């Protein structure tokens, strides 16, 4: 049995349209159909009723749909699971962090932990939140550090994961100043404010859309990127308004290079959270979590 057959089956199952599924799989229809037949021969039963257009899953096909999804999910986790076994006694921590926090909060946070705990070496993977979540789900990261807000839950806010708040931040709408030092653009006061938007993969974008989407009618998207650092540069150059973490733009605000583009109701307090799987393997990972837990307990005392 070839894993490609399972991926073909899952592409065909939702619609029963062979030509569309073949196109989705970047395959010719005859070759695609042969692979589906080969899978049926391996299973020992027909998975699709071809007497109807489009084809429909047979009773066996309905049962095999769950089997195929489970098999591919298990296969996708094999490298991560193997890495966890290999690193059970490793001193290396695998930490995924969103871009914005990698540049600002993370170095200071790690230094604070190192003042009380001997941390192992850290392998940092910096990416958009959607990819960081995938790294955790695939077992390739032991921890994920990201911004979080109650109105914008993500994949790691499920019961399979634990989280602890390790910091605070604030998303502030900012823009470059005009000649008088005031805001070049002002939310709620202009007919159409140019907005510097986050892409769909961005965790900060997820938060902004969840909280402010209904209030952004008087804006138009002037630019889209997944990294806050890119939007900061565009805001500095006068291209529009971007919601940026205070941890990223505090120096710009103090120096007057950026100014608030709205009053306090447009700013949004957010948490900085560290996520982990419930089953955490490795002495180094356990030591980090213990240090973070102690730090958190001291902060709330």
Secondary structure, DSSP 8 states (H G I E B T S, - for coil): --HHHHHHHHHHHTT--HHHHHHHTT--HHHHHHHHHHHHHHHTS--EETTSSS-EE-HHHHHHHHHHHHHHHHHHHHHHHHHHHHTTT--EEEEEEEHHHHHTHHHHHHHHHHTTS---EEEEEEE-HHHHHHHHHTTS-SEEEEEE-TTS--GGGSTTEEEEEEEEEEEEEEE-B-TTSSBSS-TTTSSSEEEEEE-TT-HHHHHHHHHHGGG-TTEEEEEEES-HHHHHHHHHTTS-BEEEEHHHHHHHHHHTSSEESS-GGG-EEEEEEEEEESS--SHHHHHHHHHHHHHHHHHH-
